[in-house]
Amino acid sequence: MATAIDNLRLPEPLRVTGSNVADEWWRFKEQFANYELAADIADASDEKRAAVFFLTCIGSDAYDVYRAMQFASDTDRKKIGPILTAFE
């Protein structure tokens, strides 16, 4: 059975190369916020928002950047807030 989320298009992957990576980040962040709202997941747990949606949406190049990031703890690596802060 299809759900409302099945009909939503994921945000375009985050581009981490090029002349304006900062602008690409803000574009992706805005699209992701809209996706969360439309998919009704904005109130999901930090871990779910990070794992299922954000890390799935960022694309493989940005995921490689994420994998190289340093976090204060393994717990922070799985929460949306510290991940967003690290990308910013």
Secondary structure by P-SEA (a helix, b strand, c coil): ccccccccccccccccccccaaaaaaaaaaaaaaaaaaaccccccaaaaacccccccccaaaaaaaaacccccccccccaaaaaaaac
